[in-house]
């Protein structure tokens, strides 16, 4: 019998992803507010993107650590739904922050 994907693991991973992303944005914004030039300083481009990758890997580790050998079809659909939610949240938060604050433009 296959064990289902633990919903608690999914909730923890999404909580880490959402909370971590909001923390990265808050830290960048506070650094920019404390500098003389809001548009030049912050986390720095390399640290900004590396922190996103580290956060994504941490969330993925939390998500898959409780998995068993195979997932039933329903669990794969919930996993894809959680990943879609995480990607949509990422795009909305980052674009609202970057474009809304005037740091960058399309």
Phi and psi restraints in degrees (range 20) as a CNS / XPLOR table:
assign (resid 1 and name C) (resid 2 and name N)
       (resid 2 and name CA) (resid 2 and name C) 1.0 -84.0 20.0 2
assign (resid 2 and name N) (resid 2 and name CA)
       (resid 2 and name C) (resid 3 and name N) 1.0 139.9 20.0 2
assign (resid 2 and name C) (resid 3 and name N)
       (resid 3 and name CA) (resid 3 and name C) 1.0 -86.9 20.0 2
assign (resid 3 and name N) (resid 3 and name CA)
       (resid 3 and name C) (resid 4 and name N) 1.0 138.1 20.0 2
assign (resid 3 and name C) (resid 4 and name N)
       (resid 4 and name CA) (resid 4 and name C) 1.0 -73.3 20.0 2
assign (resid 4 and name N) (resid 4 and name CA)
       (resid 4 and name C) (resid 5 and name N) 1.0 162.2 20.0 2
assign (resid 4 and name C) (resid 5 and name N)
       (resid 5 and name CA) (resid 5 and name C) 1.0 -68.0 20.0 2
assign (resid 5 and name N) (resid 5 and name CA)
       (resid 5 and name C) (resid 6 and name N) 1.0 122.9 20.0 2
assign (resid 5 and name C) (resid 6 and name N)
       (resid 6 and name CA) (resid 6 and name C) 1.0 -63.8 20.0 2
assign (resid 6 and name N) (resid 6 and name CA)
       (resid 6 and name C) (resid 7 and name N) 1.0 125.6 20.0 2
assign (resid 6 and name C) (resid 7 and name N)
       (resid 7 and name CA) (resid 7 and name C) 1.0 -66.5 20.0 2
assign (resid 7 and name N) (resid 7 and name CA)
       (resid 7 and name C) (resid 8 and name N) 1.0 -30.7 20.0 2
assign (resid 7 and name C) (resid 8 and name N)
       (resid 8 and name CA) (resid 8 and name C) 1.0 -63.4 20.0 2
assign (resid 8 and name N) (resid 8 and name CA)
       (resid 8 and name C) (resid 9 and name N) 1.0 -37.7 20.0 2
assign (resid 8 and name C) (resid 9 and name N)
       (resid 9 and name CA) (resid 9 and name C) 1.0 -64.8 20.0 2
assign (resid 9 and name N) (resid 9 and name CA)
       (resid 9 and name C) (resid 10 and name N) 1.0 -39.6 20.0 2
assign (resid 9 and name C) (resid 10 and name N)
       (resid 10 and name CA) (resid 10 and name C) 1.0 -65.1 20.0 2
assign (resid 10 and name N) (resid 10 and name CA)
       (resid 10 and name C) (resid 11 and name N) 1.0 -43.4 20.0 2
assign (resid 10 and name C) (resid 11 and name N)
       (resid 11 and name CA) (resid 11 and name C) 1.0 -63.8 20.0 2
assign (resid 11 and name N) (resid 11 and name CA)
       (resid 11 and name C) (resid 12 and name N) 1.0 -42.6 20.0 2
assign (resid 11 and name C) (resid 12 and name N)
       (resid 12 and name CA) (resid 12 and name C) 1.0 -62.1 20.0 2
assign (resid 12 and name N) (resid 12 and name CA)
       (resid 12 and name C) (resid 13 and name N) 1.0 -44.1 20.0 2
assign (resid 12 and name C) (resid 13 and name N)
       (resid 13 and name CA) (resid 13 and name C) 1.0 -63.2 20.0 2
assign (resid 13 and name N) (resid 13 and name CA)
       (resid 13 and name C) (resid 14 and name N) 1.0 -43.7 20.0 2
assign (resid 13 and name C) (resid 14 and name N)
       (resid 14 and name CA) (resid 14 and name C) 1.0 -67.0 20.0 2
assign (resid 14 and name N) (resid 14 and name CA)
       (resid 14 and name C) (resid 15 and name N) 1.0 -38.0 20.0 2
assign (resid 14 and name C) (resid 15 and name N)
       (resid 15 and name CA) (resid 15 and name C) 1.0 -62.9 20.0 2
assign (resid 15 and name N) (resid 15 and name CA)
       (resid 15 and name C) (resid 16 and name N) 1.0 -44.1 20.0 2
assign (resid 15 and name C) (resid 16 and name N)
       (resid 16 and name CA) (resid 16 and name C) 1.0 -63.0 20.0 2
assign (resid 16 and name N) (resid 16 and name CA)
       (resid 16 and name C) (resid 17 and name N) 1.0 -44.0 20.0 2
assign (resid 16 and name C) (resid 17 and name N)
       (resid 17 and name CA) (resid 17 and name C) 1.0 -63.4 20.0 2
assign (resid 17 and name N) (resid 17 and name CA)
       (resid 17 and name C) (resid 18 and name N) 1.0 -50.8 20.0 2
assign (resid 17 and name C) (resid 18 and name N)
       (resid 18 and name CA) (resid 18 and name C) 1.0 -67.0 20.0 2
assign (resid 18 and name N) (resid 18 and name CA)
       (resid 18 and name C) (resid 19 and name N) 1.0 -48.5 20.0 2
assign (resid 18 and name C) (resid 19 and name N)
       (resid 19 and name CA) (resid 19 and name C) 1.0 -64.0 20.0 2
assign (resid 19 and name N) (resid 19 and name CA)
       (resid 19 and name C) (resid 20 and name N) 1.0 -41.4 20.0 2
assign (resid 19 and name C) (resid 20 and name N)
       (resid 20 and name CA) (resid 20 and name C) 1.0 -66.2 20.0 2
assign (resid 20 and name N) (resid 20 and name CA)
       (resid 20 and name C) (resid 21 and name N) 1.0 -41.3 20.0 2
assign (resid 20 and name C) (resid 21 and name N)
       (resid 21 and name CA) (resid 21 and name C) 1.0 -65.8 20.0 2
assign (resid 21 and name N) (resid 21 and name CA)
       (resid 21 and name C) (resid 22 and name N) 1.0 -42.4 20.0 2
assign (resid 21 and name C) (resid 22 and name N)
       (resid 22 and name CA) (resid 22 and name C) 1.0 -64.9 20.0 2
assign (resid 22 and name N) (resid 22 and name CA)
       (resid 22 and name C) (resid 23 and name N) 1.0 -35.2 20.0 2
assign (resid 22 and name C) (resid 23 and name N)
       (resid 23 and name CA) (resid 23 and name C) 1.0 -67.1 20.0 2
assign (resid 23 and name N) (resid 23 and name CA)
       (resid 23 and name C) (resid 24 and name N) 1.0 -41.5 20.0 2
assign (resid 23 and name C) (resid 24 and name N)
       (resid 24 and name CA) (resid 24 and name C) 1.0 -61.2 20.0 2
assign (resid 24 and name N) (resid 24 and name CA)
       (resid 24 and name C) (resid 25 and name N) 1.0 -45.2 20.0 2
assign (resid 24 and name C) (resid 25 and name N)
       (resid 25 and name CA) (resid 25 and name C) 1.0 -63.8 20.0 2
assign (resid 25 and name N) (resid 25 and name CA)
       (resid 25 and name C) (resid 26 and name N) 1.0 -42.9 20.0 2
assign (resid 25 and name C) (resid 26 and name N)
       (resid 26 and name CA) (resid 26 and name C) 1.0 -63.9 20.0 2
assign (resid 26 and name N) (resid 26 and name CA)
       (resid 26 and name C) (resid 27 and name N) 1.0 -43.1 20.0 2
assign (resid 26 and name C) (resid 27 and name N)
       (resid 27 and name CA) (resid 27 and name C) 1.0 -63.4 20.0 2
assign (resid 27 and name N) (resid 27 and name CA)
       (resid 27 and name C) (resid 28 and name N) 1.0 -45.2 20.0 2
assign (resid 27 and name C) (resid 28 and name N)
       (resid 28 and name CA) (resid 28 and name C) 1.0 -60.7 20.0 2
assign (resid 28 and name N) (resid 28 and name CA)
       (resid 28 and name C) (resid 29 and name N) 1.0 -44.8 20.0 2
assign (resid 28 and name C) (resid 29 and name N)
       (resid 29 and name CA) (resid 29 and name C) 1.0 -64.0 20.0 2
assign (resid 29 and name N) (resid 29 and name CA)
       (resid 29 and name C) (resid 30 and name N) 1.0 -43.5 20.0 2
assign (resid 29 and name C) (resid 30 and name N)
       (resid 30 and name CA) (resid 30 and name C) 1.0 -64.3 20.0 2
assign (resid 30 and name N) (resid 30 and name CA)
       (resid 30 and name C) (resid 31 and name N) 1.0 -39.7 20.0 2
assign (resid 30 and name C) (resid 31 and name N)
       (resid 31 and name CA) (resid 31 and name C) 1.0 -62.5 20.0 2
assign (resid 31 and name N) (resid 31 and name CA)
       (resid 31 and name C) (resid 32 and name N) 1.0 -40.1 20.0 2
assign (resid 31 and name C) (resid 32 and name N)
       (resid 32 and name CA) (resid 32 and name C) 1.0 -67.8 20.0 2
assign (resid 32 and name N) (resid 32 and name CA)
       (resid 32 and name C) (resid 33 and name N) 1.0 -39.6 20.0 2
assign (resid 32 and name C) (resid 33 and name N)
       (resid 33 and name CA) (resid 33 and name C) 1.0 -65.6 20.0 2
assign (resid 33 and name N) (resid 33 and name CA)
       (resid 33 and name C) (resid 34 and name N) 1.0 -33.6 20.0 2
assign (resid 33 and name C) (resid 34 and name N)
       (resid 34 and name CA) (resid 34 and name C) 1.0 -82.3 20.0 2
assign (resid 34 and name N) (resid 34 and name CA)
       (resid 34 and name C) (resid 35 and name N) 1.0 -7.2 20.0 2
assign (resid 34 and name C) (resid 35 and name N)
       (resid 35 and name CA) (resid 35 and name C) 1.0 -94.3 20.0 2
assign (resid 35 and name N) (resid 35 and name CA)
       (resid 35 and name C) (resid 36 and name N) 1.0 168.7 20.0 2
assign (resid 35 and name C) (resid 36 and name N)
       (resid 36 and name CA) (resid 36 and name C) 1.0 -73.7 20.0 2
assign (resid 36 and name N) (resid 36 and name CA)
       (resid 36 and name C) (resid 37 and name N) 1.0 -31.9 20.0 2
assign (resid 36 and name C) (resid 37 and name N)
       (resid 37 and name CA) (resid 37 and name C) 1.0 -122.5 20.0 2
assign (resid 37 and name N) (resid 37 and name CA)
       (resid 37 and name C) (resid 38 and name N) 1.0 105.8 20.0 2
assign (resid 37 and name C) (resid 38 and name N)
       (resid 38 and name CA) (resid 38 and name C) 1.0 -58.5 20.0 2
assign (resid 38 and name N) (resid 38 and name CA)
       (resid 38 and name C) (resid 39 and name N) 1.0 -32.3 20.0 2
assign (resid 38 and name C) (resid 39 and name N)
       (resid 39 and name CA) (resid 39 and name C) 1.0 -88.8 20.0 2
assign (resid 39 and name N) (resid 39 and name CA)
       (resid 39 and name C) (resid 40 and name N) 1.0 -9.1 20.0 2
assign (resid 39 and name C) (resid 40 and name N)
       (resid 40 and name CA) (resid 40 and name C) 1.0 -104.8 20.0 2
assign (resid 40 and name N) (resid 40 and name CA)
       (resid 40 and name C) (resid 41 and name N) 1.0 -31.8 20.0 2
assign (resid 40 and name C) (resid 41 and name N)
       (resid 41 and name CA) (resid 41 and name C) 1.0 -108.7 20.0 2
assign (resid 41 and name N) (resid 41 and name CA)
       (resid 41 and name C) (resid 42 and name N) 1.0 168.1 20.0 2
assign (resid 41 and name C) (resid 42 and name N)
       (resid 42 and name CA) (resid 42 and name C) 1.0 157.0 20.0 2
assign (resid 42 and name N) (resid 42 and name CA)
       (resid 42 and name C) (resid 43 and name N) 1.0 -144.9 20.0 2
assign (resid 42 and name C) (resid 43 and name N)
       (resid 43 and name CA) (resid 43 and name C) 1.0 -71.3 20.0 2
assign (resid 43 and name N) (resid 43 and name CA)
       (resid 43 and name C) (resid 44 and name N) 1.0 -19.4 20.0 2
assign (resid 43 and name C) (resid 44 and name N)
       (resid 44 and name CA) (resid 44 and name C) 1.0 88.3 20.0 2
assign (resid 44 and name N) (resid 44 and name CA)
       (resid 44 and name C) (resid 45 and name N) 1.0 143.9 20.0 2
assign (resid 44 and name C) (resid 45 and name N)
       (resid 45 and name CA) (resid 45 and name C) 1.0 -59.8 20.0 2
assign (resid 45 and name N) (resid 45 and name CA)
       (resid 45 and name C) (resid 46 and name N) 1.0 -45.5 20.0 2
assign (resid 45 and name C) (resid 46 and name N)
       (resid 46 and name CA) (resid 46 and name C) 1.0 -63.6 20.0 2
assign (resid 46 and name N) (resid 46 and name CA)
       (resid 46 and name C) (resid 47 and name N) 1.0 -48.4 20.0 2
assign (resid 46 and name C) (resid 47 and name N)
       (resid 47 and name CA) (resid 47 and name C) 1.0 -64.8 20.0 2
assign (resid 47 and name N) (resid 47 and name CA)
       (resid 47 and name C) (resid 48 and name N) 1.0 -36.0 20.0 2
assign (resid 47 and name C) (resid 48 and name N)
       (resid 48 and name CA) (resid 48 and name C) 1.0 -58.5 20.0 2
assign (resid 48 and name N) (resid 48 and name CA)
       (resid 48 and name C) (resid 49 and name N) 1.0 -51.5 20.0 2
assign (resid 48 and name C) (resid 49 and name N)
       (resid 49 and name CA) (resid 49 and name C) 1.0 -76.5 20.0 2
assign (resid 49 and name N) (resid 49 and name CA)
       (resid 49 and name C) (resid 50 and name N) 1.0 -34.9 20.0 2
assign (resid 49 and name C) (resid 50 and name N)
       (resid 50 and name CA) (resid 50 and name C) 1.0 -63.4 20.0 2
assign (resid 50 and name N) (resid 50 and name CA)
       (resid 50 and name C) (resid 51 and name N) 1.0 -39.4 20.0 2
assign (resid 50 and name C) (resid 51 and name N)
       (resid 51 and name CA) (resid 51 and name C) 1.0 -63.9 20.0 2
assign (resid 51 and name N) (resid 51 and name CA)
       (resid 51 and name C) (resid 52 and name N) 1.0 -33.8 20.0 2
assign (resid 51 and name C) (resid 52 and name N)
       (resid 52 and name CA) (resid 52 and name C) 1.0 -66.8 20.0 2
assign (resid 52 and name N) (resid 52 and name CA)
       (resid 52 and name C) (resid 53 and name N) 1.0 -42.5 20.0 2
assign (resid 52 and name C) (resid 53 and name N)
       (resid 53 and name CA) (resid 53 and name C) 1.0 -66.3 20.0 2
assign (resid 53 and name N) (resid 53 and name CA)
       (resid 53 and name C) (resid 54 and name N) 1.0 -42.6 20.0 2
assign (resid 53 and name C) (resid 54 and name N)
       (resid 54 and name CA) (resid 54 and name C) 1.0 -63.0 20.0 2
assign (resid 54 and name N) (resid 54 and name CA)
       (resid 54 and name C) (resid 55 and name N) 1.0 -42.9 20.0 2
assign (resid 54 and name C) (resid 55 and name N)
       (resid 55 and name CA) (resid 55 and name C) 1.0 -63.0 20.0 2
assign (resid 55 and name N) (resid 55 and name CA)
       (resid 55 and name C) (resid 56 and name N) 1.0 -41.5 20.0 2
assign (resid 55 and name C) (resid 56 and name N)
       (resid 56 and name CA) (resid 56 and name C) 1.0 -63.8 20.0 2
assign (resid 56 and name N) (resid 56 and name CA)
       (resid 56 and name C) (resid 57 and name N) 1.0 -42.8 20.0 2
assign (resid 56 and name C) (resid 57 and name N)
       (resid 57 and name CA) (resid 57 and name C) 1.0 -65.1 20.0 2
assign (resid 57 and name N) (resid 57 and name CA)
       (resid 57 and name C) (resid 58 and name N) 1.0 -41.4 20.0 2
assign (resid 57 and name C) (resid 58 and name N)
       (resid 58 and name CA) (resid 58 and name C) 1.0 -61.7 20.0 2
assign (resid 58 and name N) (resid 58 and name CA)
       (resid 58 and name C) (resid 59 and name N) 1.0 -44.7 20.0 2
assign (resid 58 and name C) (resid 59 and name N)
       (resid 59 and name CA) (resid 59 and name C) 1.0 -63.0 20.0 2
assign (resid 59 and name N) (resid 59 and name CA)
       (resid 59 and name C) (resid 60 and name N) 1.0 -39.9 20.0 2
assign (resid 59 and name C) (resid 60 and name N)
       (resid 60 and name CA) (resid 60 and name C) 1.0 -65.5 20.0 2
assign (resid 60 and name N) (resid 60 and name CA)
       (resid 60 and name C) (resid 61 and name N) 1.0 -40.8 20.0 2
assign (resid 60 and name C) (resid 61 and name N)
       (resid 61 and name CA) (resid 61 and name C) 1.0 -61.7 20.0 2
assign (resid 61 and name N) (resid 61 and name CA)
       (resid 61 and name C) (resid 62 and name N) 1.0 -44.4 20.0 2
assign (resid 61 and name C) (resid 62 and name N)
       (resid 62 and name CA) (resid 62 and name C) 1.0 -63.0 20.0 2
assign (resid 62 and name N) (resid 62 and name CA)
       (resid 62 and name C) (resid 63 and name N) 1.0 -39.2 20.0 2
assign (resid 62 and name C) (resid 63 and name N)
       (resid 63 and name CA) (resid 63 and name C) 1.0 -66.1 20.0 2
assign (resid 63 and name N) (resid 63 and name CA)
       (resid 63 and name C) (resid 64 and name N) 1.0 -43.4 20.0 2
assign (resid 63 and name C) (resid 64 and name N)
       (resid 64 and name CA) (resid 64 and name C) 1.0 -94.0 20.0 2
assign (resid 64 and name N) (resid 64 and name CA)
       (resid 64 and name C) (resid 65 and name N) 1.0 -6.4 20.0 2
assign (resid 64 and name C) (resid 65 and name N)
       (resid 65 and name CA) (resid 65 and name C) 1.0 -65.3 20.0 2
assign (resid 65 and name N) (resid 65 and name CA)
       (resid 65 and name C) (resid 66 and name N) 1.0 -25.9 20.0 2
assign (resid 65 and name C) (resid 66 and name N)
       (resid 66 and name CA) (resid 66 and name C) 1.0 -97.8 20.0 2
assign (resid 66 and name N) (resid 66 and name CA)
       (resid 66 and name C) (resid 67 and name N) 1.0 4.6 20.0 2
assign (resid 66 and name C) (resid 67 and name N)
       (resid 67 and name CA) (resid 67 and name C) 1.0 -69.7 20.0 2
assign (resid 67 and name N) (resid 67 and name CA)
       (resid 67 and name C) (resid 68 and name N) 1.0 156.1 20.0 2
assign (resid 67 and name C) (resid 68 and name N)
       (resid 68 and name CA) (resid 68 and name C) 1.0 -105.9 20.0 2
assign (resid 68 and name N) (resid 68 and name CA)
       (resid 68 and name C) (resid 69 and name N) 1.0 -157.0 20.0 2
assign (resid 68 and name C) (resid 69 and name N)
       (resid 69 and name CA) (resid 69 and name C) 1.0 -67.1 20.0 2
assign (resid 69 and name N) (resid 69 and name CA)
       (resid 69 and name C) (resid 70 and name N) 1.0 -48.3 20.0 2
assign (resid 69 and name C) (resid 70 and name N)
       (resid 70 and name CA) (resid 70 and name C) 1.0 -136.2 20.0 2
assign (resid 70 and name N) (resid 70 and name CA)
       (resid 70 and name C) (resid 71 and name N) 1.0 153.8 20.0 2
assign (resid 70 and name C) (resid 71 and name N)
       (resid 71 and name CA) (resid 71 and name C) 1.0 -104.9 20.0 2
assign (resid 71 and name N) (resid 71 and name CA)
       (resid 71 and name C) (resid 72 and name N) 1.0 136.0 20.0 2
assign (resid 71 and name C) (resid 72 and name N)
       (resid 72 and name CA) (resid 72 and name C) 1.0 -66.4 20.0 2
assign (resid 72 and name N) (resid 72 and name CA)
       (resid 72 and name C) (resid 73 and name N) 1.0 161.2 20.0 2
assign (resid 72 and name C) (resid 73 and name N)
       (resid 73 and name CA) (resid 73 and name C) 1.0 -57.2 20.0 2
assign (resid 73 and name N) (resid 73 and name CA)
       (resid 73 and name C) (resid 74 and name N) 1.0 -40.5 20.0 2
assign (resid 73 and name C) (resid 74 and name N)
       (resid 74 and name CA) (resid 74 and name C) 1.0 -62.7 20.0 2
assign (resid 74 and name N) (resid 74 and name CA)
       (resid 74 and name C) (resid 75 and name N) 1.0 -36.2 20.0 2
assign (resid 74 and name C) (resid 75 and name N)
       (resid 75 and name CA) (resid 75 and name C) 1.0 -71.6 20.0 2
assign (resid 75 and name N) (resid 75 and name CA)
       (resid 75 and name C) (resid 76 and name N) 1.0 -32.8 20.0 2
assign (resid 75 and name C) (resid 76 and name N)
       (resid 76 and name CA) (resid 76 and name C) 1.0 -65.4 20.0 2
assign (resid 76 and name N) (resid 76 and name CA)
       (resid 76 and name C) (resid 77 and name N) 1.0 -40.1 20.0 2
assign (resid 76 and name C) (resid 77 and name N)
       (resid 77 and name CA) (resid 77 and name C) 1.0 -64.9 20.0 2
assign (resid 77 and name N) (resid 77 and name CA)
       (resid 77 and name C) (resid 78 and name N) 1.0 -40.8 20.0 2
assign (resid 77 and name C) (resid 78 and name N)
       (resid 78 and name CA) (resid 78 and name C) 1.0 -66.9 20.0 2
assign (resid 78 and name N) (resid 78 and name CA)
       (resid 78 and name C) (resid 79 and name N) 1.0 -36.1 20.0 2
assign (resid 78 and name C) (resid 79 and name N)
       (resid 79 and name CA) (resid 79 and name C) 1.0 -63.5 20.0 2
assign (resid 79 and name N) (resid 79 and name CA)
       (resid 79 and name C) (resid 80 and name N) 1.0 -45.3 20.0 2
assign (resid 79 and name C) (resid 80 and name N)
       (resid 80 and name CA) (resid 80 and name C) 1.0 -63.3 20.0 2
assign (resid 80 and name N) (resid 80 and name CA)
       (resid 80 and name C) (resid 81 and name N) 1.0 -37.0 20.0 2
assign (resid 80 and name C) (resid 81 and name N)
       (resid 81 and name CA) (resid 81 and name C) 1.0 -64.0 20.0 2
assign (resid 81 and name N) (resid 81 and name CA)
       (resid 81 and name C) (resid 82 and name N) 1.0 -42.0 20.0 2
assign (resid 81 and name C) (resid 82 and name N)
       (resid 82 and name CA) (resid 82 and name C) 1.0 -65.8 20.0 2
assign (resid 82 and name N) (resid 82 and name CA)
       (resid 82 and name C) (resid 83 and name N) 1.0 -40.8 20.0 2
assign (resid 82 and name C) (resid 83 and name N)
       (resid 83 and name CA) (resid 83 and name C) 1.0 -65.1 20.0 2
assign (resid 83 and name N) (resid 83 and name CA)
       (resid 83 and name C) (resid 84 and name N) 1.0 -39.9 20.0 2
assign (resid 83 and name C) (resid 84 and name N)
       (resid 84 and name CA) (resid 84 and name C) 1.0 -63.6 20.0 2
assign (resid 84 and name N) (resid 84 and name CA)
       (resid 84 and name C) (resid 85 and name N) 1.0 -43.0 20.0 2
assign (resid 84 and name C) (resid 85 and name N)
       (resid 85 and name CA) (resid 85 and name C) 1.0 -59.9 20.0 2
assign (resid 85 and name N) (resid 85 and name CA)
       (resid 85 and name C) (resid 86 and name N) 1.0 -42.9 20.0 2
assign (resid 85 and name C) (resid 86 and name N)
       (resid 86 and name CA) (resid 86 and name C) 1.0 -64.8 20.0 2
assign (resid 86 and name N) (resid 86 and name CA)
       (resid 86 and name C) (resid 87 and name N) 1.0 -41.7 20.0 2
assign (resid 86 and name C) (resid 87 and name N)
       (resid 87 and name CA) (resid 87 and name C) 1.0 -67.4 20.0 2
assign (resid 87 and name N) (resid 87 and name CA)
       (resid 87 and name C) (resid 88 and name N) 1.0 -44.5 20.0 2
assign (resid 87 and name C) (resid 88 and name N)
       (resid 88 and name CA) (resid 88 and name C) 1.0 -62.6 20.0 2
assign (resid 88 and name N) (resid 88 and name CA)
       (resid 88 and name C) (resid 89 and name N) 1.0 -44.0 20.0 2
assign (resid 88 and name C) (resid 89 and name N)
       (resid 89 and name CA) (resid 89 and name C) 1.0 -60.3 20.0 2
assign (resid 89 and name N) (resid 89 and name CA)
       (resid 89 and name C) (resid 90 and name N) 1.0 -44.4 20.0 2
assign (resid 89 and name C) (resid 90 and name N)
       (resid 90 and name CA) (resid 90 and name C) 1.0 -58.5 20.0 2
assign (resid 90 and name N) (resid 90 and name CA)
       (resid 90 and name C) (resid 91 and name N) 1.0 -51.1 20.0 2
assign (resid 90 and name C) (resid 91 and name N)
       (resid 91 and name CA) (resid 91 and name C) 1.0 -62.5 20.0 2
assign (resid 91 and name N) (resid 91 and name CA)
       (resid 91 and name C) (resid 92 and name N) 1.0 -42.5 20.0 2
assign (resid 91 and name C) (resid 92 and name N)
       (resid 92 and name CA) (resid 92 and name C) 1.0 -65.2 20.0 2
assign (resid 92 and name N) (resid 92 and name CA)
       (resid 92 and name C) (resid 93 and name N) 1.0 -49.5 20.0 2
assign (resid 92 and name C) (resid 93 and name N)
       (resid 93 and name CA) (resid 93 and name C) 1.0 -63.4 20.0 2
assign (resid 93 and name N) (resid 93 and name CA)
       (resid 93 and name C) (resid 94 and name N) 1.0 -47.8 20.0 2
assign (resid 93 and name C) (resid 94 and name N)
       (resid 94 and name CA) (resid 94 and name C) 1.0 -66.9 20.0 2
assign (resid 94 and name N) (resid 94 and name CA)
       (resid 94 and name C) (resid 95 and name N) 1.0 -45.3 20.0 2
assign (resid 94 and name C) (resid 95 and name N)
       (resid 95 and name CA) (resid 95 and name C) 1.0 -67.4 20.0 2
assign (resid 95 and name N) (resid 95 and name CA)
       (resid 95 and name C) (resid 96 and name N) 1.0 -39.2 20.0 2
assign (resid 95 and name C) (resid 96 and name N)
       (resid 96 and name CA) (resid 96 and name C) 1.0 -63.0 20.0 2
assign (resid 96 and name N) (resid 96 and name CA)
       (resid 96 and name C) (resid 97 and name N) 1.0 -41.3 20.0 2
assign (resid 96 and name C) (resid 97 and name N)
       (resid 97 and name CA) (resid 97 and name C) 1.0 -69.0 20.0 2
assign (resid 97 and name N) (resid 97 and name CA)
       (resid 97 and name C) (resid 98 and name N) 1.0 -51.8 20.0 2
assign (resid 97 and name C) (resid 98 and name N)
       (resid 98 and name CA) (resid 98 and name C) 1.0 -67.7 20.0 2
assign (resid 98 and name N) (resid 98 and name CA)
       (resid 98 and name C) (resid 99 and name N) 1.0 -46.8 20.0 2
assign (resid 98 and name C) (resid 99 and name N)
       (resid 99 and name CA) (resid 99 and name C) 1.0 -78.3 20.0 2
assign (resid 99 and name N) (resid 99 and name CA)
       (resid 99 and name C) (resid 100 and name N) 1.0 -38.4 20.0 2
assign (resid 99 and name C) (resid 100 and name N)
       (resid 100 and name CA) (resid 100 and name C) 1.0 -67.2 20.0 2
assign (resid 100 and name N) (resid 100 and name CA)
       (resid 100 and name C) (resid 101 and name N) 1.0 -34.3 20.0 2
assign (resid 100 and name C) (resid 101 and name N)
       (resid 101 and name CA) (resid 101 and name C) 1.0 -86.6 20.0 2
assign (resid 101 and name N) (resid 101 and name CA)
       (resid 101 and name C) (resid 102 and name N) 1.0 -9.8 20.0 2
assign (resid 101 and name C) (resid 102 and name N)
       (resid 102 and name CA) (resid 102 and name C) 1.0 80.6 20.0 2
assign (resid 102 and name N) (resid 102 and name CA)
       (resid 102 and name C) (resid 103 and name N) 1.0 13.7 20.0 2
assign (resid 102 and name C) (resid 103 and name N)
       (resid 103 and name CA) (resid 103 and name C) 1.0 -63.8 20.0 2
assign (resid 103 and name N) (resid 103 and name CA)
       (resid 103 and name C) (resid 104 and name N) 1.0 -38.7 20.0 2
assign (resid 103 and name C) (resid 104 and name N)
       (resid 104 and name CA) (resid 104 and name C) 1.0 -146.2 20.0 2
assign (resid 104 and name N) (resid 104 and name CA)
       (resid 104 and name C) (resid 105 and name N) 1.0 169.7 20.0 2
assign (resid 104 and name C) (resid 105 and name N)
       (resid 105 and name CA) (resid 105 and name C) 1.0 -138.7 20.0 2
assign (resid 105 and name N) (resid 105 and name CA)
       (resid 105 and name C) (resid 106 and name N) 1.0 164.4 20.0 2
